[in-house]
């Protein structure tokens, strides 16, 4: 199946989840992510605000704040097209809607954290397979932003894909620019490679 067809199918699957199924998935993935991270020393964690029926990250964010872990959200890089920056997100952070209709913090350079200073970065995805391959929305923002960290085999940040169980496929068609993941967390389990 072609990548665009997989995206369409997976987005359809996500959109078919009921409000109750979304809430239960959010509760379970919160437990699984904190179980996975329980022995890690985490001060800064990058994550995204859910969009387009992605798994709801609001419970994870609330728990991070509860544990005094700084939360950083992606924003579209204002000067390097196709890349992301990660900016501190707090309950009262001024927000704006980017050109893709996604909520992000209003740019404040003093609140930006370099990717290498994040301890963990949770990424959205449209589909994943059991080899750790991730299929995003097609813009390549995360792949471009994270490519050098994979090439250089850096241990920080730990990059974790978050997904609904229904987003798993047998095998994804991959391209040379795709960045594989070592960890994907779903409501059902944590996959490690």
N, C-alpha and C positions, 0 to 999 in steps of 0.2 A: 504494500500500500504506500502511496506517495505521502510525503510529509504533510502537505496541505490537507489531504484527506484525513490523515490521522488527527491533525489539529481540529478539524471540523467535528469528527466523531467524538473526540475526548471532551471538547467544549460542550457538545450536546449532552454527553453523559453527566457532566458536572451540573449543567443547567436543569437536568431532570431531577436532581436531588431535592427532596422536600426541605422545608425550613427546619423540621425536626431532625431529618437526616444530617443536615449541615451542622446543626447545634451539637448533635451526638458526636459527629466526626471531629468538631473543634475541641470538645472535651477530651476525647480519646487521644488526639494527637498532642494535646498539651501534656497529658500524662506521659506519653511515649518520648516526647522531646526532652522533658525534664529528667526522665529515667536515664536517657542516653547521656545527658550532660551532668549527671549527679556528682561525679567526682572531678569535674573540670573546674579550673579557676577561671571564671568568666567575669570580666568587668565591662566589656563592650560587645554588644551583639547586634548585628545587622539583620533586619527582617523587612518584610513588605506589608503594606495594607492590602487586604484581599480585594479583588476586583474580578468581575466576570465569573462568579461562582467558584473562584479559587477557595481552597480550604481557609476557613476563617482564622485569622491570626490574632484577633483581639484578645482572646483569653491568654494566649502566650505572652503578649505584650503586657497585659495587666499583671501577670505573675512575675515577669522580669522586673517591672517597676517595684512590685512588692518586695523583691529581693535586692533592691537597689542596684540593679544591673542597668547600665546605660543602654538605651535603645536607639538605633540608627536606621533611618529609612532611606531608600534610594531616591535620588532626584536626577533628572536628566542633566547631564553635564552642560553648562551654559556655553563652553568654548570648544570642547572636543565632541563633535557630533557623533552619536552612536555609543557614547560611554555614560557610565553612571558615577555619581558621587554619593557618599553616604553621610547624612546629616542627622544630628541629635534630634530626637523626637521625645517631647514631653507632653503631658496632658494639655498644656496651654500653648503649644507651639502654633504659630501662625501657619495656616495651610493655604495651598493654592491648587488649582487643577491644571495639570500639564496638557500638552497638545494631544495626548492620547486619551484624555478624559480621566486620568488617574490622579487621585489625591496625593500630594507630596508636600513636605515642609517648604515654606517660602525660603529661598536661598538666603543663608546667613553664613558667610565664609568662616566666621569664628566658631561655628558649630559643626563644621565638616570634619570628618575623621578619615584619614587615609585608610584604604582597604587593609593594608598590612598591619594596622593598629587594631583592627577588629579581632576579637578572639574567635567568634563564630559568625558565619553569614548564612542565613536561611534564604534560599531562593525559591521562587515559584516555578512551576513547570506545567506543561500541558499534558505530557505523557512521559513515561519512563519504562525501561525494560530491566530485566534481571542481570544485566551486565553493567548497570550503573549509568547507562546512557540517558540523557535528558533531552527532551524536545520542548523548547520554549515557544513563545508566541510568534517567532519569526523575525523579530527585530535585531537579534544578536547582541543586545545590550549587555547581558550578563556574560556571554561568551567572550566578547571583546574586553570587557572590564577585568575578567578573571584570567584571561589567557596567560599572561606572564607569570602568575602565581603557580599555574600548573606546569608551565615550561620549566620554571626554576624549582619545581617540587618543594615549594614552601609548605611548612606545616601550619602556618597561620595565614589567614583565618581557616578554621575548619569549615568547609562548605557543605551545607546540608540542604537537600531538596525536600520540599514539603508537598504532599499530594494526597488526594483522595485515593482510596483503594481502587476505585473504578478506572483510574488513569494508567494502570499498568497494562502493558502490551507484551507480547512474546519477544519481539525483536524490532528495534527502531532502525530505520535507514539512517546512517550517520554520515556526516560530512567532515572534512578535514579540520574545520574550525570549531566543531562541537567540543565542548568541555565536559568530560565525563565526571560523575560524582562518585565519591567514596562512601557517602551516606545518603540514604533517602528514608524519610520517616513518613509513615502513613498512620491512619487511625488503628490499623490492624497490627503493624509491626515496624521494626527498624531494620532496614537492609544495610549491611556493611560489606564493602569490597576491599 
